[in-house]
Amino acid sequence: HGRIMDTDHNNDILSLIQSSMDKYGRQERLVIFDGTTIDGDGASRSMTTREQFELFRGATTLIGTHGTALANMQWMDFTNQDPNNVIEFTIGPYQYDANEYNRNRYRNYFQNFWGM
């Protein structure tokens, strides 16, 4: 569908996030979630549902692409933090005027889901 992020762009975004965390003194650990974990013996395996729950329950911020990439936000604990700690972005060749994009494309999403 033409909205696949290339590796260089992905690495640039991760670098920008990490440098911003450093700049603003954020002590959290940047975790790249791909559904896998490394066992004590160094072998990679799929995370259990419980492990995914615990990872996202302890997350202070979630950054991801629009769509199912943000599905695990349901496990985050917003009782002691601001739900604005979810940062959503889109990828791809599409160019939108930011005001038009936010006002029209996500009007229903913002109003009905976030109550804005």
N, CA, C and O atoms as a GROMACS GRO file, in nm:
protein
  464
    1HIS      N    1   0.081  -0.121   0.000
    1HIS     CA    2   0.000   0.000   0.000
    1HIS      C    3   0.084   0.126   0.000
    1HIS      O    4   0.031   0.236   0.008
    2GLY      N    5   0.214   0.112  -0.009
    2GLY     CA    6   0.302   0.227  -0.021
    2GLY      C    7   0.337   0.296   0.109
    2GLY      O    8   0.399   0.402   0.105
    3ARG      N    9   0.300   0.241   0.225
    3ARG     CA   10   0.328   0.307   0.352
    3ARG      C   11   0.419   0.220   0.438
    3ARG      O   12   0.390   0.196   0.555
    4ILE      N   13   0.527   0.175   0.382
    4ILE     CA   14   0.623   0.094   0.456
    4ILE      C   15   0.744   0.180   0.487
    4ILE      O   16   0.801   0.243   0.398
    5MET      N   17   0.784   0.182   0.613
    5MET     CA   18   0.897   0.264   0.655
    5MET      C   19   1.027   0.193   0.620
    5MET      O   20   1.043   0.074   0.648
    6ASP      N   21   1.118   0.266   0.558
    6ASP     CA   22   1.246   0.204   0.525
    6ASP      C   23   1.337   0.205   0.648
    6ASP      O   24   1.315   0.281   0.743
    7THR      N   25   1.438   0.120   0.646
    7THR     CA   26   1.526   0.099   0.761
    7THR      C   27   1.598   0.227   0.803
    7THR      O   28   1.609   0.255   0.922
    8ASP      N   29   1.648   0.304   0.706
    8ASP     CA   30   1.719   0.428   0.740
    8ASP      C   31   1.628   0.526   0.812
    8ASP      O   32   1.668   0.588   0.911
    9HIS      N   33   1.505   0.540   0.764
    9HIS     CA   34   1.410   0.632   0.827
    9HIS      C   35   1.377   0.583   0.968
    9HIS      O   36   1.371   0.662   1.062
   10ASN      N   37   1.356   0.454   0.982
   10ASN     CA   38   1.328   0.396   1.113
   10ASN      C   39   1.443   0.424   1.211
   10ASN      O   40   1.419   0.465   1.324
   11ASN      N   41   1.565   0.404   1.166
   11ASN     CA   42   1.681   0.429   1.253
   11ASN      C   43   1.695   0.577   1.288
   11ASN      O   44   1.734   0.610   1.399
   12ASP      N   45   1.662   0.666   1.193
   12ASP     CA   46   1.666   0.809   1.221
   12ASP      C   47   1.565   0.846   1.329
   12ASP      O   48   1.595   0.926   1.418
   13ILE      N   49   1.446   0.788   1.322
   13ILE     CA   50   1.342   0.817   1.422
   13ILE      C   51   1.386   0.767   1.560
   13ILE      O   52   1.371   0.838   1.659
   14LEU      N   53   1.440   0.646   1.565
   14LEU     CA   54   1.487   0.592   1.694
   14LEU      C   55   1.598   0.677   1.752
   14LEU      O   56   1.602   0.702   1.873
   15SER      N   57   1.688   0.723   1.668
   15SER     CA   58   1.797   0.809   1.713
   15SER      C   59   1.743   0.941   1.766
   15SER      O   60   1.789   0.990   1.870
   16LEU      N   61   1.646   0.998   1.697
   16LEU     CA   62   1.586   1.124   1.741
   16LEU      C   63   1.515   1.107   1.876
   16LEU      O   64   1.526   1.193   1.963
   17ILE      N   65   1.443   0.998   1.891
   17ILE     CA   66   1.375   0.972   2.018
   17ILE      C   67   1.476   0.960   2.131
   17ILE      O   68   1.460   1.022   2.236
   18GLN      N   69   1.582   0.880   2.110
   18GLN     CA   70   1.682   0.860   2.215
   18GLN      C   71   1.754   0.990   2.248
   18GLN      O   72   1.777   1.019   2.366
   19SER      N   73   1.789   1.069   2.146
   19SER     CA   74   1.860   1.195   2.175
   19SER      C   75   1.768   1.293   2.247
   19SER      O   76   1.814   1.370   2.332
   20SER      N   77   1.639   1.292   2.216
   20SER     CA   78   1.544   1.379   2.287
   20SER      C   79   1.528   1.334   2.431
   20SER      O   80   1.518   1.416   2.522
   21MET      N   81   1.526   1.203   2.453
   21MET     CA   82   1.519   1.152   2.590
   21MET      C   83   1.641   1.198   2.669
   21MET      O   84   1.629   1.241   2.784
   22ASP      N   85   1.757   1.188   2.608
   22ASP     CA   86   1.881   1.232   2.675
   22ASP      C   87   1.878   1.382   2.703
   22ASP      O   88   1.912   1.426   2.812
   23LYS      N   89   1.837   1.458   2.604
   23LYS     CA   90   1.833   1.604   2.615
   23LYS      C   91   1.744   1.650   2.730
   23LYS      O   92   1.778   1.743   2.802
   24TYR      N   93   1.630   1.584   2.746
   24TYR     CA   94   1.534   1.626   2.848
   24TYR      C   95   1.542   1.543   2.976
   24TYR      O   96   1.453   1.550   3.061
   25GLY      N   97   1.649   1.466   2.990
   25GLY     CA   98   1.673   1.395   3.115
   25GLY      C   99   1.575   1.284   3.144
   25GLY      O  100   1.551   1.251   3.261
   26ARG      N  101   1.517   1.226   3.041
   26ARG     CA  102   1.423   1.115   3.064
   26ARG      C  103   1.502   0.990   3.098
   26ARG      O  104   1.592   0.950   3.023
   27GLN      N  105   1.470   0.929   3.209
   27GLN     CA  106   1.544   0.814   3.258
   27GLN      C  107   1.487   0.680   3.212
   27GLN      O  108   1.544   0.575   3.239
   28GLU      N  109   1.373   0.684   3.142
   28GLU     CA  110   1.314   0.560   3.096
   28GLU      C  111   1.405   0.489   2.997
   28GLU      O  112   1.494   0.550   2.938
   29ARG      N  113   1.382   0.362   2.980
   29ARG     CA  114   1.456   0.281   2.884
   29ARG      C  115   1.374   0.275   2.755
   29ARG      O  116   1.254   0.246   2.759
   30LEU      N  117   1.438   0.302   2.642
   30LEU     CA  118   1.371   0.293   2.513
   30LEU      C  119   1.364   0.147   2.472
   30LEU      O  120   1.468   0.083   2.453
   31VAL      N  121   1.244   0.095   2.458
   31VAL     CA  122   1.222  -0.044   2.422
   31VAL      C  123   1.161  -0.049   2.283
   31VAL      O  124   1.060   0.016   2.257
   32ILE      N  125   1.222  -0.126   2.195
   32ILE     CA  126   1.168  -0.146   2.061
   32ILE      C  127   1.087  -0.276   2.066
   32ILE      O  128   1.145  -0.384   2.074
   33PHE      N  129   0.956  -0.264   2.061
   33PHE     CA  130   0.869  -0.381   2.074
   33PHE      C  131   0.846  -0.446   1.938
   33PHE      O  132   0.798  -0.381   1.845
   34ASP      N  133   0.881  -0.572   1.928
   34ASP     CA  134   0.852  -0.649   1.807
   34ASP      C  135   0.786  -0.782   1.839
   34ASP      O  136   0.776  -0.870   1.753
   35GLY      N  137   0.742  -0.797   1.963
   35GLY     CA  138   0.673  -0.919   2.004
   35GLY      C  139   0.766  -1.031   2.047
   35GLY      O  140   0.721  -1.142   2.076
   36THR      N  141   0.897  -1.002   2.050
   36THR     CA  142   0.992  -1.105   2.092
   36THR      C  143   1.068  -1.059   2.215
   36THR      O  144   1.069  -0.940   2.249
   37THR      N  145   1.132  -1.153   2.279
   37THR     CA  146   1.218  -1.125   2.393
   37THR      C  147   1.339  -1.218   2.386
   37THR      O  148   1.338  -1.317   2.313
   38ILE      N  149   1.442  -1.185   2.459
   38ILE     CA  150   1.563  -1.266   2.463
   38ILE      C  151   1.567  -1.341   2.596
   38ILE      O  152   1.562  -1.280   2.702
   39ASP      N  153   1.576  -1.472   2.588
   39ASP     CA  154   1.587  -1.554   2.709
   39ASP      C  155   1.726  -1.543   2.769
   39ASP      O  156   1.816  -1.486   2.707
   40GLY      N  157   1.744  -1.596   2.889
   40GLY     CA  158   1.872  -1.594   2.958
   40GLY      C  159   1.985  -1.660   2.878
   40GLY      O  160   2.101  -1.623   2.895
   41ASP      N  161   1.951  -1.755   2.793
   41ASP     CA  162   2.053  -1.822   2.712
   41ASP      C  163   2.082  -1.750   2.581
   41ASP      O  164   2.160  -1.799   2.499
   42GLY      N  165   2.019  -1.633   2.561
   42GLY     CA  166   2.044  -1.553   2.441
   42GLY      C  167   1.954  -1.586   2.323
   42GLY      O  168   1.966  -1.524   2.217
   43ALA      N  169   1.865  -1.683   2.341
   43ALA     CA  170   1.775  -1.722   2.232
   43ALA      C  171   1.654  -1.628   2.228
   43ALA      O  172   1.601  -1.588   2.331
   44SER      N  173   1.613  -1.594   2.108
   44SER     CA  174   1.496  -1.509   2.088
   44SER      C  175   1.370  -1.597   2.080
   44SER      O  176   1.371  -1.705   2.021
   45ARG      N  177   1.263  -1.548   2.141
   45ARG     CA  178   1.135  -1.619   2.136
   45ARG      C  179   1.021  -1.519   2.142
   45ARG      O  180   1.041  -1.404   2.180
   46SER      N  181   0.903  -1.563   2.106
   46SER     CA  182   0.784  -1.478   2.114
   46SER      C  183   0.750  -1.451   2.260
   46SER      O  184   0.764  -1.539   2.345
   47MET      N  185   0.707  -1.330   2.288
   47MET     CA  186   0.666  -1.295   2.424
   47MET      C  187   0.531  -1.358   2.454
   47MET      O  188   0.445  -1.369   2.367
   48THR      N  189   0.514  -1.397   2.579
   48THR     CA  190   0.383  -1.446   2.621
   48THR      C  191   0.290  -1.326   2.637
   48THR      O  192   0.335  -1.211   2.643
   49THR      N  193   0.162  -1.352   2.643
   49THR     CA  194   0.065  -1.245   2.666
   49THR      C  195   0.094  -1.175   2.797
   49THR      O  196   0.083  -1.052   2.805
   50ARG      N  197   0.130  -1.249   2.898
   50ARG     CA  198   0.161  -1.192   3.030
   50ARG      C  199   0.282  -1.099   3.021
   50ARG      O  200   0.281  -0.991   3.080
   51GLU      N  201   0.386  -1.139   2.948
   51GLU     CA  202   0.505  -1.056   2.933
   51GLU      C  203   0.473  -0.927   2.859
   51GLU      O  204   0.524  -0.820   2.894
   52GLN      N  205   0.388  -0.936   2.757
   52GLN     CA  206   0.347  -0.815   2.685
   52GLN      C  207   0.267  -0.724   2.776
   52GLN      O  208   0.288  -0.602   2.776
   53PHE      N  209   0.177  -0.782   2.854
   53PHE     CA  210   0.098  -0.702   2.948
   53PHE      C  211   0.190  -0.629   3.045
   53PHE      O  212   0.174  -0.508   3.066
   54GLU      N  213   0.285  -0.700   3.105
   54GLU     CA  214   0.376  -0.639   3.202
   54GLU      C  215   0.462  -0.529   3.140
   54GLU      O  216   0.487  -0.426   3.203
   55LEU      N  217   0.509  -0.551   3.017
   55LEU     CA  218   0.589  -0.450   2.949
   55LEU      C  219   0.510  -0.322   2.929
   55LEU      O  220   0.556  -0.213   2.962
   56PHE      N  221   0.391  -0.335   2.875
   56PHE     CA  222   0.311  -0.215   2.846
   56PHE      C  223   0.246  -0.156   2.970
   56PHE      O  224   0.220  -0.036   2.973
   57ARG      N  225   0.220  -0.235   3.070
   57ARG     CA  226   0.165  -0.184   3.195
   57ARG      C  227   0.265  -0.089   3.262
   57ARG      O  228   0.226   0.008   3.327
   58GLY      N  229   0.394  -0.119   3.245
   58GLY     CA  230   0.498  -0.037   3.305
   58GLY      C  231   0.548   0.076   3.215
   58GLY      O  232   0.635   0.153   3.256
   59ALA      N  233   0.493   0.087   3.094
   59ALA     CA  234   0.539   0.191   3.001
   59ALA      C  235   0.489   0.328   3.044
   59ALA      O  236   0.374   0.343   3.086
   60THR      N  237   0.576   0.428   3.032
   60THR     CA  238   0.535   0.565   3.062
   60THR      C  239   0.490   0.639   2.937
   60THR      O  240   0.413   0.734   2.945
   61THR      N  241   0.538   0.595   2.821
   61THR     CA  242   0.504   0.658   2.694
   61THR      C  243   0.501   0.549   2.587
   61THR      O  244   0.580   0.454   2.590
   62LEU      N  245   0.409   0.563   2.493
   62LEU     CA  246   0.401   0.471   2.381
   62LEU      C  247   0.409   0.552   2.252
   62LEU      O  248   0.332   0.645   2.232
   63ILE      N  249   0.503   0.515   2.167
   63ILE     CA  250   0.521   0.583   2.039
   63ILE      C  251   0.508   0.477   1.931
   63ILE      O  252   0.575   0.374   1.935
   64GLY      N  253   0.420   0.503   1.834
   64GLY     CA  254   0.404   0.404   1.728
   64GLY      C  255   0.326   0.456   1.611
   64GLY      O  256   0.271   0.567   1.613
   65THR      N  257   0.322   0.373   1.508
   65THR     CA  258   0.249   0.411   1.388
   65THR      C  259   0.100   0.388   1.407
   65THR      O  260   0.058   0.303   1.486
   66HIS      N  261   0.022   0.464   1.333
   66HIS     CA  262  -0.122   0.455   1.338
   66HIS      C  263  -0.166   0.312   1.307
   66HIS      O  264  -0.114   0.248   1.216
   67GLY      N  265  -0.261   0.263   1.383
   67GLY     CA  266  -0.316   0.131   1.356
   67GLY      C  267  -0.286   0.033   1.467
   67GLY      O  268  -0.271   0.071   1.584
   68THR      N  269  -0.275  -0.093   1.429
   68THR     CA  270  -0.257  -0.199   1.529
   68THR      C  271  -0.125  -0.190   1.602
   68THR      O  272  -0.106  -0.257   1.704
   69ALA      N  273  -0.031  -0.108   1.553
   69ALA     CA  274   0.096  -0.090   1.624
   69ALA      C  275   0.073  -0.032   1.764
   69ALA      O  276   0.159  -0.043   1.851
   70LEU      N  277  -0.041   0.029   1.785
   70LEU     CA  278  -0.072   0.089   1.915
   70LEU      C  279  -0.170   0.007   1.998
   70LEU      O  280  -0.216   0.052   2.102
   71ALA      N  281  -0.202  -0.113   1.954
   71ALA     CA  282  -0.303  -0.194   2.022
   71ALA      C  283  -0.269  -0.223   2.167
   71ALA      O  284  -0.359  -0.230   2.250
   72ASN      N  285  -0.142  -0.238   2.199
   72ASN     CA  286  -0.104  -0.270   2.336
   72ASN      C  287  -0.119  -0.153   2.432
   72ASN      O  288  -0.093  -0.168   2.552
   73MET      N  289  -0.160  -0.038   2.382
   73MET     CA  290  -0.185   0.075   2.470
   73MET      C  291  -0.297   0.042   2.569
   73MET      O  292  -0.308   0.104   2.675
   74GLN      N  293  -0.379  -0.055   2.533
   74GLN     CA  294  -0.487  -0.095   2.624
   74GLN      C  295  -0.435  -0.144   2.758
   74GLN      O  296  -0.509  -0.142   2.857
   75TRP      N  297  -0.311  -0.188   2.764
   75TRP     CA  298  -0.254  -0.239   2.888
   75TRP      C  299  -0.187  -0.131   2.971
   75TRP      O  300  -0.152  -0.156   3.087
   76MET      N  301  -0.168  -0.012   2.916
   76MET     CA  302  -0.100   0.094   2.991
   76MET      C  303  -0.183   0.138   3.110
   76MET      O  304  -0.306   0.136   3.107
   77ASP      N  305  -0.114   0.178   3.215
   77ASP     CA  306  -0.179   0.225   3.338
   77ASP      C  307  -0.184   0.377   3.336
   77ASP      O  308  -0.083   0.443   3.362
   78PHE      N  309  -0.301   0.433   3.306
   78PHE     CA  310  -0.316   0.578   3.298
   78PHE      C  311  -0.367   0.638   3.429
   78PHE      O  312  -0.401   0.757   3.433
   79THR      N  313  -0.373   0.560   3.534
   79THR     CA  314  -0.424   0.615   3.660
   79THR      C  315  -0.332   0.720   3.718
   79THR      O  316  -0.379   0.813   3.784
   80ASN      N  317  -0.201   0.708   3.695
   80ASN     CA  318  -0.106   0.804   3.751
   80ASN      C  319  -0.029   0.882   3.645
   80ASN      O  320   0.073   0.943   3.675
   81GLN      N  321  -0.079   0.879   3.522
   81GLN     CA  322  -0.009   0.953   3.417
   81GLN      C  323  -0.109   1.005   3.314
   81GLN      O  324  -0.225   0.963   3.310
   82ASP      N  325  -0.062   1.094   3.235
   82ASP     CA  326  -0.142   1.161   3.134
   82ASP      C  327  -0.154   1.074   3.009
   82ASP      O  328  -0.052   1.029   2.956
   83PRO      N  329  -0.277   1.049   2.959
   83PRO     CA  330  -0.290   0.968   2.837
   83PRO      C  331  -0.230   1.036   2.715
   83PRO      O  332  -0.223   0.975   2.609
   84ASN      N  333  -0.186   1.161   2.727
   84ASN     CA  334  -0.118   1.227   2.616
   84ASN      C  335   0.022   1.169   2.595
   84ASN      O  336   0.094   1.212   2.506
   85ASN      N  337   0.059   1.072   2.676
   85ASN     CA  338   0.188   1.006   2.659
   85ASN      C  339   0.182   0.898   2.553
   85ASN      O  340   0.271   0.814   2.544
   86VAL      N  341   0.078   0.900   2.472
   86VAL     CA  342   0.069   0.814   2.355
   86VAL      C  343   0.092   0.902   2.234
   86VAL      O  344   0.017   0.996   2.209
   87ILE      N  345   0.198   0.871   2.158
   87ILE     CA  346   0.233   0.950   2.041
   87ILE      C  347   0.213   0.863   1.918
   87ILE      O  348   0.277   0.760   1.901
   88GLU      N  349   0.123   0.907   1.834
   88GLU     CA  350   0.088   0.831   1.714
   88GLU      C  351   0.134   0.906   1.590
   88GLU      O  352   0.119   1.028   1.583
   89PHE      N  353   0.189   0.834   1.494
   89PHE     CA  354   0.227   0.897   1.369
   89PHE      C  355   0.193   0.806   1.252
   89PHE      O  356   0.172   0.686   1.270
   90THR      N  357   0.188   0.864   1.135
   90THR     CA  358   0.165   0.787   1.014
   90THR      C  359   0.291   0.792   0.929
   90THR      O  360   0.372   0.884   0.941
   91ILE      N  361   0.306   0.693   0.844
   91ILE     CA  362   0.421   0.689   0.755
   91ILE      C  363   0.370   0.681   0.612
   91ILE      O  364   0.255   0.642   0.588
   92GLY      N  365   0.453   0.716   0.518
   92GLY     CA  366   0.417   0.699   0.379
   92GLY      C  367   0.438   0.824   0.298
   92GLY      O  368   0.480   0.928   0.350
   93PRO      N  369   0.406   0.813   0.170
   93PRO     CA  370   0.433   0.922   0.076
   93PRO      C  371   0.329   1.033   0.078
   93PRO      O  372   0.343   1.130   0.004
   94TYR      N  373   0.227   1.020   0.158
   94TYR     CA  374   0.119   1.118   0.157
   94TYR      C  375   0.161   1.248   0.222
   94TYR      O  376   0.230   1.248   0.324
   95GLN      N  377   0.121   1.358   0.165
   95GLN     CA  378   0.152   1.489   0.219
   95GLN      C  379   0.021   1.557   0.256
   95GLN      O  380  -0.066   1.574   0.171
   96TYR      N  381   0.006   1.595   0.380
   96TYR     CA  382  -0.114   1.661   0.427
   96TYR      C  383  -0.076   1.793   0.491
   96TYR      O  384   0.028   1.806   0.555
   97ASP      N  385  -0.162   1.892   0.473
   97ASP     CA  386  -0.151   2.013   0.552
   97ASP      C  387  -0.186   1.972   0.695
   97ASP      O  388  -0.293   1.916   0.718
   98ALA      N  389  -0.099   1.998   0.789
   98ALA     CA  390  -0.117   1.950   0.926
   98ALA      C  391  -0.253   1.988   0.983
   98ALA      O  392  -0.318   1.905   1.046
   99ASN      N  393  -0.297   2.111   0.962
   99ASN     CA  394  -0.425   2.153   1.017
   99ASN      C  395  -0.541   2.075   0.956
   99ASN      O  396  -0.630   2.030   1.028
  100GLU      N  397  -0.540   2.059   0.825
  100GLU     CA  398  -0.646   1.983   0.758
  100GLU      C  399  -0.642   1.837   0.802
  100GLU      O  400  -0.746   1.776   0.827
  101TYR      N  401  -0.523   1.783   0.812
  101TYR     CA  402  -0.507   1.643   0.850
  101TYR      C  403  -0.566   1.618   0.988
  101TYR      O  404  -0.645   1.526   1.007
  102ASN      N  405  -0.527   1.698   1.084
  102ASN     CA  406  -0.574   1.678   1.221
  102ASN      C  407  -0.721   1.710   1.236
  102ASN      O  408  -0.792   1.644   1.311
  103ARG      N  409  -0.768   1.812   1.165
  103ARG     CA  410  -0.906   1.853   1.181
  103ARG      C  411  -1.002   1.753   1.116
  103ARG      O  412  -1.105   1.719   1.175
  104ASN      N  413  -0.970   1.706   0.996
  104ASN     CA  414  -1.065   1.624   0.924
  104ASN      C  415  -1.041   1.474   0.936
  104ASN      O  416  -1.134   1.399   0.967
  105ARG      N  417  -0.919   1.429   0.912
  105ARG     CA  418  -0.893   1.286   0.908
  105ARG      C  419  -0.916   1.220   1.044
  105ARG      O  420  -0.965   1.107   1.049
  106TYR      N  421  -0.883   1.288   1.153
  106TYR     CA  422  -0.898   1.227   1.284
  106TYR      C  423  -1.005   1.293   1.370
  106TYR      O  424  -1.010   1.270   1.491
  107ARG      N  425  -1.089   1.374   1.311
  107ARG     CA  426  -1.192   1.441   1.390
  107ARG      C  427  -1.273   1.339   1.470
  107ARG      O  428  -1.289   1.355   1.591
  108ASN      N  429  -1.323   1.237   1.405
  108ASN     CA  430  -1.404   1.137   1.474
  108ASN      C  431  -1.323   1.064   1.580
  108ASN      O  432  -1.373   1.038   1.690
  109TYR      N  433  -1.198   1.031   1.549
  109TYR     CA  434  -1.112   0.961   1.644
  109TYR      C  435  -1.090   1.044   1.770
  109TYR      O  436  -1.107   0.994   1.881
  110PHE      N  437  -1.050   1.170   1.753
  110PHE     CA  438  -1.023   1.255   1.868
  110PHE      C  439  -1.150   1.281   1.950
  110PHE      O  440  -1.147   1.270   2.072
  111GLN      N  441  -1.259   1.314   1.884
  111GLN     CA  442  -1.379   1.350   1.956
  111GLN      C  443  -1.440   1.232   2.029
  111GLN      O  444  -1.484   1.246   2.143
  112ASN      N  445  -1.444   1.117   1.966
  112ASN     CA  446  -1.513   1.004   2.026
  112ASN      C  447  -1.425   0.920   2.116
  112ASN      O  448  -1.473   0.866   2.216
  113PHE      N  449  -1.297   0.907   2.083
  113PHE     CA  450  -1.211   0.823   2.165
  113PHE      C  451  -1.148   0.902   2.279
  113PHE      O  452  -1.152   0.858   2.394
  114TRP      N  453  -1.090   1.018   2.250
  114TRP     CA  454  -1.022   1.096   2.352
  114TRP      C  455  -1.109   1.205   2.412
  114TRP      O  456  -1.066   1.273   2.506
  115GLY      N  457  -1.230   1.224   2.360
  115GLY     CA  458  -1.320   1.324   2.417
  115GLY      C  459  -1.280   1.466   2.390
  115GLY      O  460  -1.314   1.556   2.467
  116MET      N  461  -1.207   1.490   2.282
  116MET     CA  462  -1.162   1.625   2.249
  116MET      C  463  -1.258   1.691   2.153
  116MET      O  464  -1.237   1.806   2.114
   0.00000   0.00000   0.00000
